[in-house]
Amino acid sequence: MINILLTGSNGFLGQHIARLGSTDPSINITGWSRNPEIHRYCDRNEQHNLANITITNEMISEYDVVIHTAALSNVDYCEENRKEAFLVNTEATRQLAKACNETHTHLVHISTDFVFPGDDKLVSEQDATNPVNYYGRTKEMAELYIQQLLPTSTIIRPVLIFGNILSNTRSNFVLWVKNSLEKTQAINVTSDHFRTATYVEDLSRLCLNAAKTPHPGIFHAAGNSYLSVYDMAIKVAQHFNLNEKLISPIHSSNLNAPGIRPPCSHFNPEKAKQVFGFESKTFEEALKEMD
Ligand SMILES: NC(=O)c1ccc[n+]([C@@H]2O[C@H](COP(=O)([O-])OP(=O)(O)OC[C@H]3O[C@@H](n4cnc5c(N)ncnc54)[C@H](OP(=O)(O)O)[C@@H]3O)[C@@H](O)[C@H]2O)c1
């Protein structure tokens, strides 16, 4: 039996990992969430606020693996609430890495493509990071602490995560497009931002594989399609038979958001495929699975 601690177990990704994990009799999952448990997928649940926590070795020592998905992942919120973003995304991760090191617990940390500036090129795991917003900076600092304190950790970097939501989690790009078009609402979507978006079910399987067969290093967990965000929206409309004329392309310079978004995230998931058998899908294949 593998004892897993899953942080962020109420979150979009966290709930998918917990649900998939609940079908595997070889693992036992304890969820950590800030708010009360909103699902029944974890075997046990504890409430902790990572913005003001002291993570002790005793809190971690009963687990074989920690899968750390919890984060403040709203770019604009992080830009405007820097202290809280630092405490949750960086400081709590530093404490987790330290406790994992001292208790010989494996750490699978979920990072982000936003550690990169978003140049228009294929980015590899070895490339230098240089985030363009504070959210990316907090996640980059977390990666650096992990590499320093616990170099045997697995760091997984997904790109724009999409898929069906389970209960009450924040929405994602594909569902926002689908729901808006279903209500015949016109939407503006950037045509100069490009992503290899990651399907949440594929990512959840990867996280559990990484927990079951520990392997150190950084892994890019991307989907198989490199598309503009506008093209993704059009594909969502076409797939769900919705009116694509409601979607207008806009240039990112017209977005009035506090946090800058990196223009391009072009990841190659080959390393994750080879080491963990990561099965990433094309955008269209993932949409079909969402039906
Ligand atoms: N979504 C994306 O497109 C994307 C892309 C690349 C990387 N990532 C990374 O993937 C991971 C999962 O993202 P997600 O989309 O699943 O995010 P999410 O739905 O916002 O879930 C994050 C979870 O973190 C928890 N959390 C936030 N602040 C906390 C605090 N102070 N104390 C304890 N828990 C706290 C929340 O718990 P409660 O619900 O209980 O409040 C929330 O459920 C994150 O590390 C993110 O940086 C996401």
The ligand as an SDF file (V2000), in Angstrom:
LIG
                    3D

 48 52  0  0  0  0  0  0  0  0999 V2000
   -4.9200   25.4680  -14.2180 N   0  0  0  0  0  0  0  0  0  0  0  0
   -3.9370   25.5800  -15.0840 C   0  0  0  0  0  0  0  0  0  0  0  0
   -4.1550   25.8770  -16.2670 O   0  0  0  0  0  0  0  0  0  0  0  0
   -2.5040   25.3100  -14.6510 C   0  0  0  0  0  0  0  0  0  0  0  0
   -1.4850   25.3540  -15.6210 C   0  0  0  0  0  0  0  0  0  0  0  0
   -0.1710   25.0510  -15.2320 C   0  0  0  0  0  0  0  0  0  0  0  0
    0.0940   24.7010  -13.9250 C   0  0  0  0  0  0  0  0  0  0  0  0
   -0.9130   24.6710  -12.9950 N   0  0  0  0  0  0  0  0  0  0  0  0
   -0.5910   24.2690  -11.6150 C   0  0  0  0  0  0  0  0  0  0  0  0
   -1.3400   23.0980  -11.3560 O   0  0  0  0  0  0  0  0  0  0  0  0
   -1.6890   23.0310   -9.9750 C   0  0  0  0  0  0  0  0  0  0  0  0
   -3.1720   22.7510   -9.8340 C   0  0  0  0  0  0  0  0  0  0  0  0
   -3.9090   23.8020  -10.4430 O   0  0  0  0  0  0  0  0  0  0  0  0
   -5.4980   23.8100  -10.4640 P   0  0  0  0  0  0  0  0  0  0  0  0
   -5.9270   24.3200  -11.7890 O   0  0  0  0  0  0  0  0  0  0  0  0
   -6.0230   22.4820   -9.9780 O   0  0  0  0  0  0  0  0  0  0  0  0
   -5.7870   24.9520   -9.3820 O   0  0  0  0  0  0  0  0  0  0  0  0
   -7.0660   25.1780   -8.4520 P   0  0  0  0  0  0  0  0  0  0  0  0
   -8.2810   24.5420   -9.0200 O   0  0  0  0  0  0  0  0  0  0  0  0
   -7.0950   26.6310   -8.1560 O   0  0  0  0  0  0  0  0  0  0  0  0
   -6.6900   24.3620   -7.1400 O   0  0  0  0  0  0  0  0  0  0  0  0
   -5.6840   24.7700   -6.2850 C   0  0  0  0  0  0  0  0  0  0  0  0
   -6.0400   24.3600   -4.8770 C   0  0  0  0  0  0  0  0  0  0  0  0
   -5.0710   24.9620   -4.0220 O   0  0  0  0  0  0  0  0  0  0  0  0
   -5.6760   25.1680   -2.7950 C   0  0  0  0  0  0  0  0  0  0  0  0
   -5.1630   26.3240   -2.0980 N   0  0  0  0  0  0  0  0  0  0  0  0
   -5.0700   27.6030   -2.5290 C   0  0  0  0  0  0  0  0  0  0  0  0
   -4.6520   28.3990   -1.5260 N   0  0  0  0  0  0  0  0  0  0  0  0
   -4.4980   27.6010   -0.4380 C   0  0  0  0  0  0  0  0  0  0  0  0
   -4.1090   27.8120    0.9100 C   0  0  0  0  0  0  0  0  0  0  0  0
   -3.8280   29.0360    1.3630 N   0  0  0  0  0  0  0  0  0  0  0  0
   -4.0620   26.7570    1.7440 N   0  0  0  0  0  0  0  0  0  0  0  0
   -4.3790   25.5140    1.3210 C   0  0  0  0  0  0  0  0  0  0  0  0
   -4.7610   25.2390    0.0510 N   0  0  0  0  0  0  0  0  0  0  0  0
   -4.8300   26.2750   -0.8060 C   0  0  0  0  0  0  0  0  0  0  0  0
   -7.1610   25.4270   -3.0280 C   0  0  0  0  0  0  0  0  0  0  0  0
   -7.8570   24.7590   -1.9940 O   0  0  0  0  0  0  0  0  0  0  0  0
   -9.4040   25.0430   -1.5730 P   0  0  0  0  0  0  0  0  0  0  0  0
  -10.2100   24.7750   -2.7960 O   0  0  0  0  0  0  0  0  0  0  0  0
   -9.6790   24.0800   -0.4690 O   0  0  0  0  0  0  0  0  0  0  0  0
   -9.4650   26.4940   -1.1670 O   0  0  0  0  0  0  0  0  0  0  0  0
   -7.4140   24.8630   -4.4250 C   0  0  0  0  0  0  0  0  0  0  0  0
   -8.3530   23.8310   -4.4090 O   0  0  0  0  0  0  0  0  0  0  0  0
   -1.2230   24.3380   -9.3450 C   0  0  0  0  0  0  0  0  0  0  0  0
   -0.0210   24.0950   -8.6660 O   0  0  0  0  0  0  0  0  0  0  0  0
   -0.9880   25.2640  -10.5350 C   0  0  0  0  0  0  0  0  0  0  0  0
    0.0390   26.1940  -10.2530 O   0  0  0  0  0  0  0  0  0  0  0  0
   -2.2050   24.9650  -13.3330 C   0  0  0  0  0  0  0  0  0  0  0  0
  1  2  1  0
  2  3  2  0
  2  4  1  0
  4  5  1  0
  4 48  2  0
  5  6  2  0
  6  7  1  0
  7  8  2  0
  8  9  1  0
  8 48  1  0
  9 10  1  0
  9 46  1  0
 10 11  1  0
 11 12  1  0
 11 44  1  0
 12 13  1  0
 13 14  1  0
 14 15  2  0
 14 16  1  0
 14 17  1  0
 17 18  1  0
 18 19  2  0
 18 20  1  0
 18 21  1  0
 21 22  1  0
 22 23  1  0
 23 24  1  0
 23 42  1  0
 24 25  1  0
 25 26  1  0
 25 36  1  0
 26 27  1  0
 26 35  1  0
 27 28  2  0
 28 29  1  0
 29 30  1  0
 29 35  2  0
 30 31  1  0
 30 32  2  0
 32 33  1  0
 33 34  2  0
 34 35  1  0
 36 37  1  0
 36 42  1  0
 37 38  1  0
 38 39  2  0
 38 40  1  0
 38 41  1  0
 42 43  1  0
 44 45  1  0
 44 46  1  0
 46 47  1  0
M  CHG  2   8   1  16  -1
M  END
$$$$
